Amino acid sequence: MHASAAWRIAQFRQPALIPPAGLHGGSIGGAERHFRRLAEVAEIVSLNSLRNSRRSAAMPEYTLRLRRYDPQSGNEAYWDQFKVELDGHRSVLDAILKQRDERDGTIGIRCSCRAAICGSCGVRINDKPGLACHTHLARAAQTGGEGSQVITVEPMGNMPVIKDLIVDMDAVHWKKIQRITPWLMNKQPIPEREYVVPKESMLDITQSMACIQCGACVSDCLSMEVDPLFIGPAQFAKAYRFIADPRDAEHDERLRDLAEDPHGIYDCTHCWMCIDACPKDVAPMSQIMRLRRLAGSDHQIEDRNNGHRHEHAFVENIRSNGLLQEADLLPDSYGGKFHPRALGVLLASLPVIVRALARRKVTLRGALTHPHRRQFKDLRGLLDPIERRVERRELNLYITGYDGEGPAQSAGQGPAMVATGTSPTRVARPSRALGEGEGEGR
């Protein structure tokens, strides 16, 4: 910094350093001390300026590509791109808010806690749903492509867009939450003080209780994309929270309702997208599978959608053939080839069968002779002892169930048991740590 500039800064910011009125004609030593202090101030200002310039040069630059849409303008959605300089550990939400505060105040995004707790800032980042406050810029840039610093941010899917990155969760997500009766139906008589329930039962519903209703799983649900009336993964996770709660009085009614609904638990396609999307490891698809087991195996609900019989047909098909024999799967799902329920379905499927034969995806010999059975003749002997167990064992990687390390656990003799619905479940310590950046990037 030039000496004259330092002098002006010193005069403006340090009025105490201006020479006293009588100094010009007075002590020479006092003037020397005064100007020595000015030189020190100039040096400090110069060093700070140099430090700030180096810091600015070292700050990484990211390009944010936002999907913009304003229904009031009457224009179609478009992409808006801008650059932002922030440390890599800062969040995508920080970058968007920085742009909104400094350059474009019309950017629409919903946010609140900025600590991955409220679930308000759900968006799609590089084609993956997530929380903007929970995603570091450096990590997001890595998923944007090799060598790319472009981060694409757009609103969540399967919900109508209100403005820019804000979607109408009331129209889809919260409406479907109301569909599953999201409150406890008390058992009678109600105790005078509080319900006393087994610790294992409450451990079992801990995973579904961790849901923050961000809508990330709804955004990526393929079943909902094909069938907008599908109840939804977050909704079923919430339903399991009450169905597995021993204080609830309407387990059977809830399960029957969700099983009989054509858009209910048997409409899930096992795509795993909701499990990958969830920022809190709720694993909604796992909760749907638990609801199916409770409805079909424990409550013996024969749904009109043929969902439980179809699942049972899969198990029996593998038990009998070793590998899936698809020619038998359809009739077995309806009671067998000669069952009255199966005849109409088989006749309706004749065009598909003919096309499969014509394209050699299926052969008559393979469909009728079951060539796999000899290779897997011992498989039934492996499955039968498992199915004869009185208790059902399931591995839940979300919770531990450990009450301290006892001798058996410390010796590695297996995880503890907790209850899933009416059956106990084996649980183990989660292998995946808490998501990156939780509570940071503010």
N, C-alpha and C positions, 0 to 999 in steps of 0.2 A: 504494500500500500504506500502511496506517495506521502511524503512528510506533510505537505500542505493539507491533504485530505485527513490525515491523522490529527492535525491541529484543529481542523474544523469539527471533527467528531468529538475531540476532547473538550472543545469549547461548548458544544451543544449538550453533551451527556455528562460532563464533569464541570459544572460551574465553579466548583471549589478550586479548580486548577487554574482559573484565570488570574493573572498577576494582580496583586493588590494595587490600588491607585498610586501609592507612593513608592512602588518598587522600581519604576523606571529610573528614577533619579536617586535611588537609595543603594542598598547593599548589593554588591556584585555576587557574593556567595549565595544569597537568597535567590537571585535570578537563576544561578546555575542549578541549584536544587530543584527549582520549579521546572525548568526545561528538562532536567533529567527525569523527573516524574512524567512529563509529557512523552518523552522517548519510550519510557516503559509502557505507557498506555498504548502508544502506537504499535509497539511490538506485540502486545497482547491482542490488539485488534487484528493485526496481520496474521498471527498464528491461528486465531479463531476462524478467520476467513479461509485460510488454507485448509484447516481441518474440515470445515463444512463443504468445501469444494471437493475434497477427496472422498468424503462420505457420500456426497451426491453422485460422484463418478462411480462409486462401488455399489450403489443401490441398483438392484436388478430392475429391468423394465419388462412389464407384461402387457400383452394386448388382450383386452376384453372385448368379446363380440357378443352383444346383447340382442336378444329378440325383442323388438319393440312393437307394440300394438296399442292403439287408442281407438276404441269403438266410436267415440264421439266425433272423431275427425272424419269418419267415413272412408279412410284409406285402408289399404291392405297392410298386413304385418310386414315389417322390413327388418333388416339387420343394421345395427349401429355399432361401430367399432371405434375404440379409443385406447390410448396407452396410459399406463399408470406406473409410477415408480414407488414400490413398496418392498420391504423385506419379504423374503420367501415364506417366513413363518406367519405372516399376516394372512387373514382369511380373505376369501373371495368376497364376502360381505363387506369387509373393510374397503376393498377396492371399489365396489359399486357405490358405497356411501361417500367415498372420497370424490368420485366423479360427480355424484349428485350434489354434493355440497359446494364444490368448487367450480363446476362447469355447466351442468345441466340439471336443474332442479325438477324437471318433469319426469325423471326416471321413477317408475313405480315398482316398489318391492316391499313386501311385508316382513317386518322383523320386530323383535322385542328384546329377549334376554341376552342375545349374543353369546350364549354359553352352552348351546346345544341342549337346552332344557325345555323350552316352550314349544319348539317345533314349528314356529311361524315362518321361518325363512326357507322353506322347502323349495328347491328349484331343480332343474336338470343341468348338470355341469358336464360338458363333453359327452352328452348323450347318456349320462348316468344320473339317476335321482340322488339327491343328498341335501344336507343342510349347508347353506352358504357360509354360515358362521363356523362350521365344523370342518371346512375344507381349506387347507393351506394353499396359497398361491403356487408354491413350488411343487407340491404334489399334484395340483390340478394341471399345471403346465406339463408335467411328465405324462399324464394321460391324454394330453391333446395331440400327441404324435411325436415321433422321434425328432429332436432338434427344434421343436416348435414351442414358442412361448405364447401361443394363442389359446385363450380359454373361452370356450363357447358357453354362454349361459342363456337358458330359455325357460319358459314356465313349465310346470309339471304337466304330465299327460293325463288323459281320461277325465279331465275337468275343464269346464269352459273358462276362457281367459277374460278377466275383468279389465286389466290394463297391464301391459308390459309383462312383468314377472309375477303378477298377482292373479291367482285363479280363484274361482268361486267354489270354495270347499263346502259351503252350505248346500249347494245344489246337488252334490254327489256324496262326498265323504260323510258329512254330518247327517244328511238325510238317511243314509244307509246305516249309520250308527244307531239312529232311533229305531230302525227296523228290528234290531236284535234285542230290544228291551234292556238297555244298558244300566240296569240297577238291580239291586238284590231284592228278591222276593222272600221275605222273612218266613222262616219256619215257625209254626205255632206249637206250644205257647211261647211268646216272646219272653226271654228271661228278664228278671227284675234289674239285673245289673248289665252283664255283657255275656256274649256267647263265649264258650270255652271250646276251642277246636284244636285238633292235633297239629303240632308244629309241622309235621310232614305235609299236611294238606296245604298249608299256607306257603311252604317252600315250593310246592308244585306250581302254584299260580304266580310265583314271583316273576317269571319270564314274561307272561302276558301283561302283568301289571306295569312292566317297564315301558310300555308303549307311550309315546308322547304325542300321538295323533298328528304326526307331521304330514302324512299322506304320501310318503315316498313309495311305499309298497303299492298303493292304489295307482300311482302314476305309472308304474312299470308292469302292472298286472295284465298279462296277455288274455286271460279269460274275460276280464272286464272290457278289454279292447274289442273282442269278438262279440261278447254279449254284455251290453251296457247295463242290463238288469242283474247281472251277477252281484251278489251281496258284497263281496269284497274281502281281501285278506285282513286288513286292519279290523274289520267288523267281526270276522270270525275269531280273531285273537281276543277281542273284547268279549265275545260270547263265551269262549272257553274260560275266561277269567271268572265268570259267574257259574257256569255249569260245573266246574271243578271245585267250587267253593262249597264246603259242607254246610254252610249256613243257609244256602238257597233251597227253597222248597219246591222248585219246579224244574228239576233236571230233566225229567222225562218229557215234559211239555216243550221245553226249549229244544231238546234234541230232535223230537219228532217234527217240530216246525221247520228246523233247518234241513232235515233229511228229506222231507216231503216237498219242499220248495224246489221247483225245477231249476232255479238259479241259486241253489243252496250249496251245501258242502260237497255234493258229488259233481258239481259243475267245475271244480278246480282241475286244471290240466297238468299239475305237477311240473311246472316249468322252472321252478326255483328262483324266479326273478324277484319275488318279494323278499326272499331270504337274503339275496345279495344287496337289495336296495335298503334294507332296514338299518339305520344308523345306531340302533340300540340292541341289536341282536335278539329281537323278539321272535324271529323265525316264524312268520305267520303261517307258512305252509305246514310246518310241523304241528301247529295248533289245529289246523284243519284235519290233518291225519288223525290226531288224537280224538277230535270230535267224531270222525268216522268210526273209529274203533269203539268208542263209547256207545254210539248209536247202534251199530250193527252187532258187535260182539257182546257187549254188556247189557244193553237194553233190548236186544233182539228186534229192532225196528226194521220191518220189511217195507222199504219205501216204494212209492209208486214210480219213481224214476229208474228203478232196477239197479241203483247204484251199489247196494250191498251185495246183491246176487252177482253182479259183474265182478266185484273184488273177490268174492268167494270162488268164482269160476277161474280167475287167474291162479289162485293158490292150488286148486285141485288140478288144473291143467299142468302146472309145473310138477306137482306131486306124481302125476301119472306118466308124464312124458319126459321129464328131465329138462327139456327146453320147451318154450312156448309153441304150442301147436295152434296156429291162428285159425285153422279151419274148424276147430272145435270150440273156440272161445265164444263166438257169437251164439250158437245154440245152447251151450252150457250156461251162458248168462241168463237165459230164459227158461231153464229147467231141463234142457236136453233136446235132441233133434226131433223127438216126437211129442214134445209137450205142446199143448194148444197155444201157449203164449209164444212159442218159438216159430210156429208154422208161418204166421203172417210176416214176421220179421225176416225169415229166410226167403220167402217169396219176394219181398220188397228188395232184398239184397242180390237177387239173381243177376241184374245187369252188372253190378260190381264184380261178382264172381266170374262172370263170363269175360269181362275185360282183364281180370287178373290171370285167367287161364290163357287168353289170347296173347298176353304180353310175357307169358312164362314166369310170372312172379310166383305162381302156385302151380304145382303139378298134381294130377289126379292121384298118382302113386303116393306122393308125399302126404297128400291130404287124407288118404284113406288107410295107409299102412302104418303110420306112426313109427318111422325108422329110428327115432331117438331112444325108444324105451329100453333097448338092450344095453345101451351105453350107461344109462342112469338107473339101473334096476335097484341099486342100493339106496337111492335117494329117499324113498319112503321111510326106510328105517332110521334115517337121520331126522326127518321132520316129525315123525310120530311122537318121540319122547318130548320134544319141545312143546308140541301142542297139548300134551297131557298134563303139563304143569298147571297147578292150581292158580298160581299167580302169574301175571303178565309182567315182563321185565322190559323196560324201555330205557334207553340211554339219553339223558338230558344233559347236553354239554353246557348249559347256561348256568346252572347252580351246582353247588357241591353237596349240600346236605350234611356236611361234616360239622360236628359239634366239638371241635378240637381234634387233635390226632391221638386216637386211642391206639392200643397195641396192634390191633388188626390192621388199622389203616396205615400206620407208620410202617408196618411190615409189607405193605403192598398187597393186601388180601382183598382188595376190591372196594368200590365206592359204596356209600350209604344208600339206603332205600327210602324213597318218598312215595306218596300216593299220587297217582294220576287218575282222577275220577274215582272209580271204585277199586282200582288195581294199583299195586305198588309199582314204583318205577325206580330203576337204578339211575343214579346221577353221578356226574364226574366234573372235575374242575375244568372250566373253559380253557381251551388252548389258545384262544385269541384274546389279546389284551384289549383294554378300552381303546376306542377309536382315537386316531391321531387328532391332536388339536383341541380336545374337549376343554372348554372353559378358557381357551387361549384366543389369540388373534383379536383381542379387543383394543 
